[in-house]
């Protein structure tokens, strides 16, 4: 896309700013942003949001490497961790709040939103799953742990389509942020 996805314009704010804001406004405390280095424009932007930037020393592992890096520095008193990739900049704070509320009201191993029967983000993993997430044998990363534990999950129905919109490429970006796309890729 010519720039780190976290820095793409998403209607006046970056993807990173939108995700951090949704998590914070939704009730998450201690927001961690995991990056391959702390010396980058993305790290500076993340620090500017008030998030704590930590380094993923295993970026070759993909997203599970970032989640593992976060788990290793997480407050030992935390009962869970909310995981949301930067690919979900349309996520709404109300969805985060609803998933957190259900997580705290239950003993479920994990909680996640569902929009029209499609599971989305953030996924909140209870501490009881941390060892499983740290296990090196996860062929599909965190998704493996979600699938193994779906019977013990709380699915929170939402009207927030942003919980399931994963913006992976320019086609997705153009569809969901047409003005920002035109400005970035067709400016003269």
C-alpha positions as CSV (number, residue, x, y, z in Angstrom):
1,X,0.0,0.0,0.0
2,X,3.1,2.2,-0.1
3,X,2.9,3.0,3.7
4,X,2.5,1.0,6.8
5,X,-1.1,0.0,7.1
6,X,-1.2,1.4,10.6
7,X,-0.5,4.9,9.2
8,X,-3.2,4.8,6.4
9,X,-5.8,7.6,6.6
10,X,-9.1,6.3,7.8
11,X,-11.3,9.4,7.6
12,X,-9.0,11.9,9.3
13,X,-7.3,9.6,11.7
14,X,-4.9,6.7,11.0
15,X,-5.9,3.0,11.3
16,X,-3.8,2.9,14.5
17,X,-5.4,5.9,16.1
18,X,-8.9,4.6,15.3
19,X,-8.2,1.1,16.8
20,X,-6.5,2.5,19.9
21,X,-9.4,4.9,20.4
22,X,-12.1,2.2,20.0
23,X,-10.3,0.0,22.6
24,X,-9.7,2.9,25.0
25,X,-13.3,4.3,24.7
26,X,-14.6,0.7,25.0
27,X,-13.0,0.3,28.4
28,X,-9.7,-1.4,27.8
29,X,-6.9,-0.2,30.1
30,X,-3.2,-0.4,29.4
31,X,-3.3,-0.4,25.6
32,X,-0.2,-2.1,24.1
33,X,0.9,-1.6,20.5
34,X,3.3,-4.3,19.4
35,X,5.8,-3.4,16.6
36,X,9.0,-4.9,15.2
37,X,10.9,-1.8,16.3
38,X,10.4,1.2,18.5
39,X,12.2,3.4,16.1
40,X,9.6,4.1,13.4
41,X,6.9,6.5,12.5
42,X,4.3,4.0,13.6
43,X,6.0,3.7,17.0
44,X,6.0,7.5,17.4
45,X,2.3,7.7,16.4
46,X,1.4,4.9,18.8
47,X,3.2,6.6,21.7
48,X,1.3,9.7,20.8
49,X,-2.0,7.9,21.4
50,X,-0.9,7.1,25.0
51,X,-0.4,3.4,24.2
52,X,2.6,1.6,25.4
53,X,4.8,0.4,22.5
54,X,6.5,-2.9,22.9
55,X,8.9,-4.7,20.6
56,X,8.0,-8.0,18.9
57,X,11.3,-9.8,18.6
58,X,9.7,-12.5,16.5
59,X,7.9,-10.7,13.7
60,X,8.4,-13.7,11.4
61,X,5.8,-15.5,13.5
62,X,3.2,-13.1,12.2
63,X,0.3,-11.7,14.4
64,X,0.7,-14.5,17.0
65,X,4.3,-13.2,17.6
66,X,2.8,-9.8,18.5
67,X,0.2,-11.3,20.8
68,X,2.9,-13.4,22.5
69,X,5.1,-10.3,23.0
70,X,2.1,-8.5,24.6
71,X,1.4,-11.5,26.9
72,X,5.0,-11.5,28.1
73,X,4.7,-8.0,29.4
74,X,1.1,-8.0,30.5
75,X,0.3,-7.0,34.1
76,X,0.2,-10.2,36.2
77,X,-3.1,-9.1,37.7
78,X,-4.8,-8.8,34.3
79,X,-7.6,-11.4,34.0
80,X,-7.5,-11.3,30.2
81,X,-6.2,-9.6,27.1
82,X,-8.2,-8.0,24.3
83,X,-6.6,-8.7,20.9
84,X,-7.4,-6.5,17.9
85,X,-5.2,-6.2,14.8
86,X,-4.8,-2.7,13.2
87,X,-6.7,-4.1,10.2
88,X,-10.0,-3.3,11.9
89,X,-10.2,0.5,11.9
90,X,-14.0,0.5,11.6
91,X,-14.5,-1.2,15.0
92,X,-16.7,0.8,17.3
93,X,-16.1,1.5,21.0
94,X,-19.6,0.3,21.9
95,X,-18.7,-3.2,20.5
96,X,-15.6,-3.3,22.6
97,X,-17.6,-2.2,25.7
98,X,-20.2,-4.9,25.0
99,X,-17.7,-7.7,24.6
100,X,-15.8,-6.6,27.8
101,X,-19.1,-6.5,29.7
102,X,-19.9,-10.0,28.7
103,X,-16.4,-11.2,29.4
104,X,-16.5,-9.8,33.0
105,X,-20.0,-11.2,33.5
106,X,-19.0,-14.7,32.6
107,X,-16.4,-17.3,33.2
108,X,-15.9,-18.0,29.5
109,X,-12.4,-18.7,28.3
110,X,-12.9,-16.1,25.6
111,X,-15.3,-13.5,24.4
112,X,-15.7,-12.0,20.9
113,X,-18.2,-10.1,18.8
114,X,-20.3,-11.7,16.1
115,X,-22.0,-9.8,13.3
116,X,-24.5,-11.7,11.2
117,X,-22.9,-15.0,12.4
118,X,-19.4,-13.9,11.5
119,X,-16.9,-13.8,14.3
120,X,-14.8,-10.6,14.7
121,X,-12.5,-8.5,16.9
122,X,-11.6,-7.8,19.5
123,X,-11.1,-11.3,20.9
124,X,-10.7,-11.3,24.6
125,X,-8.7,-14.2,25.9
126,X,-9.0,-15.1,29.6
127,X,-5.7,-15.7,31.5
128,X,-6.5,-19.4,31.5
129,X,-5.7,-19.4,27.7
130,X,-2.3,-17.6,28.0
131,X,-0.2,-20.8,28.1
132,X,-2.0,-22.1,25.1
133,X,-1.4,-18.9,23.2
134,X,2.3,-19.1,24.1
135,X,2.5,-22.7,22.8
136,X,4.7,-22.9,19.7
137,X,2.4,-25.3,17.9
138,X,-0.4,-23.0,16.6
139,X,-0.7,-23.6,12.9
140,X,-3.2,-20.7,12.5
141,X,-1.9,-18.6,15.3
142,X,-4.5,-17.2,17.8
143,X,-7.2,-18.5,15.5
144,X,-6.2,-22.0,16.4
145,X,-6.8,-21.2,20.1
146,X,-10.2,-19.6,19.3
147,X,-11.3,-22.7,17.3
148,X,-10.2,-25.1,20.0
149,X,-12.1,-23.1,22.6
150,X,-15.3,-22.1,20.8
151,X,-17.4,-24.3,23.0
152,X,-16.2,-22.2,26.0
153,X,-16.6,-18.8,24.2
154,X,-19.1,-16.1,24.7
155,X,-20.2,-14.7,21.4
156,X,-21.6,-11.2,21.6
157,X,-24.1,-10.3,18.9
158,X,-23.4,-6.8,17.5
159,X,-24.8,-4.5,14.8
160,X,-21.2,-3.2,14.3
161,X,-20.1,-4.5,10.9
162,X,-16.7,-2.9,11.7
163,X,-16.0,-5.7,14.1
164,X,-15.7,-8.1,11.1
165,X,-14.3,-5.8,8.4
166,X,-10.7,-6.8,7.9
167,X,-9.0,-4.3,5.6
168,X,-6.2,-6.3,4.0
169,X,-5.5,-4.7,0.7
170,X,-6.1,-1.7,-1.6
171,X,-9.4,-3.1,-2.8
172,X,-10.7,-3.2,0.8
173,X,-9.2,0.2,1.5
174,X,-10.9,1.8,-1.5
175,X,-14.3,0.2,-0.7
176,X,-14.3,1.4,3.0
177,X,-12.4,4.7,2.7
178,X,-13.0,5.9,-0.8
179,X,-12.1,9.6,-0.1
180,X,-8.9,8.8,1.7
181,X,-8.0,6.3,-1.1
182,X,-8.6,8.9,-3.8
183,X,-6.6,11.5,-1.9
184,X,-3.7,9.1,-1.3
185,X,-3.5,7.4,-4.7
186,X,-4.9,9.9,-7.1
187,X,-3.6,13.2,-5.8
188,X,-1.6,15.3,-8.3
